Amino acid sequence: MAQNEPMPLKIILRMDFSPGDRLGRGKIQLLELIRETGSISAAGRAMDMSYRRAWLLVDALNHMFDAPAVERQRGGKQGGGAQVTAFGEELIARFRSMQQKAEAAMSDDLDWLLSHKTVPESGAAKQTSST
Amino acid sequence: MAQNEPMPLKIILRMDFSPGDRLGRGKIQLLELIRETGSISAAGRAMDMSYRRAWLLVDALNHMFDAPAVERQRGGKQGGGAQVTAFGEELIARFRSMQQKAEAAMSDDLDWLLSHKTVPESGAAKQTSST
């Protein structure tokens, strides 16, 4: 697969800690949006989730590791903003890098899968070309 | 992390093909159970799913690639069994190997995550040792 083509297949990665805690693209994307918007509610809105759900995800993240990922600032004009901590920044960077490393490690197998993939919703059982 | 210790964190891997088709541990585990039991319904039962759901997953798998992963045998005493095809075997082997390759590639980051992980449901904010 050429490196400059968009990947026709997305790799979804999730870490399930024992017991209970989960870390996946949802929480990481929320962190990235908090960094971008400076606000938990704006970040939640950008992901079509309620403020309560966004807050619960941030709260879960903040208790998952030995350092918080988001700091809330109370008061001020907007009723307080939020910012990603240094630990949160490392979490984002590590997760994105893990995703890339995993995809690179599986590259041959992903090519194999794509070479056998059919086009869904198509009458033809075989596609003419792939990868 | 020592290689002989059980991983205190599970990596969940899923492939989302564009558009629509998904391949993850559910379908792969079902394939492995069909190989073991020779039956779609027995495999489904072992995963606590209805025959209908198991059948739909097998049907989705069989249309996802240019070769079927499961062949059904009609008739016979038990009303017909099912067996994993050579393509299905390769799918299982590839998926399991992808999982291992991805975990190996992310090993340093997983160690980092675990070194910062707190124990959930515990009053203490820090755990005494990890990894």
Contacts between the chains, C-beta under 8 A, distances in Angstrom:
chain1	res1	chain2	res2	distance
A	8	B	17	7.0
A	8	B	18	5.3
A	9	B	15	5.5
A	9	B	16	6.6
A	9	B	17	4.9
A	9	B	18	6.6
A	10	B	15	7.3
A	10	B	16	4.3
A	10	B	18	7.2
A	11	B	13	7.0
A	11	B	14	7.5
A	11	B	15	6.1
A	11	B	16	7.9
A	12	B	12	7.9
A	12	B	13	7.3
A	12	B	14	4.1
A	12	B	15	7.4
A	12	B	16	5.9
A	12	B	24	7.9
A	13	B	11	7.0
A	13	B	12	7.3
A	13	B	13	6.5
A	13	B	102	7.7
A	14	B	11	7.5
A	14	B	12	4.1
A	14	B	14	7.8
A	15	B	9	5.5
A	15	B	10	7.3
A	15	B	11	6.1
A	15	B	12	7.4
A	15	B	110	7.6
A	15	B	113	6.8
A	16	B	9	6.6
A	16	B	10	4.3
A	16	B	11	7.9
A	16	B	12	5.9
A	17	B	8	7.0
A	17	B	9	4.9
A	17	B	117	6.1
A	17	B	120	7.8
A	18	B	8	5.4
A	18	B	9	6.7
A	18	B	10	7.3
A	19	B	120	6.6
A	19	B	121	8.0
A	20	B	120	5.2
A	20	B	121	7.6
A	21	B	117	7.7
A	21	B	120	5.6
A	23	B	113	7.4
A	24	B	12	7.9
A	63	B	118	6.6
A	63	B	120	7.5
A	64	B	117	7.0
A	64	B	118	6.5
A	64	B	120	7.7
A	65	B	113	7.7
A	65	B	116	4.3
A	65	B	117	6.1
A	65	B	118	6.2
A	66	B	116	5.1
A	66	B	117	7.6
A	66	B	118	5.7
A	66	B	125	7.2
A	66	B	126	5.6
A	66	B	127	7.9
A	67	B	116	6.8
A	87	B	116	7.6
A	94	B	109	4.9
A	94	B	112	6.4
A	94	B	113	7.1
A	97	B	109	6.7
A	98	B	106	4.4
A	98	B	109	4.8
A	98	B	110	7.8
A	101	B	102	7.9
A	101	B	105	4.2
A	101	B	106	5.6
A	101	B	109	7.6
A	102	B	13	7.7
A	102	B	101	7.9
A	102	B	102	3.8
A	102	B	105	5.6
A	102	B	106	5.8
A	104	B	105	6.8
A	105	B	98	8.0
A	105	B	101	4.2
A	105	B	102	5.6
A	105	B	104	6.8
A	105	B	105	3.7
A	106	B	98	4.5
A	106	B	101	5.6
A	106	B	102	5.8
A	109	B	94	4.9
A	109	B	97	6.8
A	109	B	98	4.8
A	109	B	101	7.6
A	110	B	15	7.7
A	110	B	98	7.9
A	112	B	94	6.4
A	113	B	15	6.8
A	113	B	23	7.4
A	113	B	65	7.7
A	113	B	94	7.2
A	116	B	65	4.2
A	116	B	66	5.1
A	116	B	67	6.8
A	116	B	87	7.6
A	117	B	17	6.1
A	117	B	21	7.7
A	117	B	64	7.0
A	117	B	65	6.1
A	117	B	66	7.6
A	118	B	63	6.6
A	118	B	64	6.6
A	118	B	65	6.2
A	118	B	66	5.7
A	120	B	17	7.8
A	120	B	19	6.6
A	120	B	20	5.2
A	120	B	21	5.6
A	120	B	63	7.5
A	120	B	64	7.7
A	121	B	20	7.7
A	125	B	66	7.4
A	126	B	66	5.6
A	127	B	66	7.8
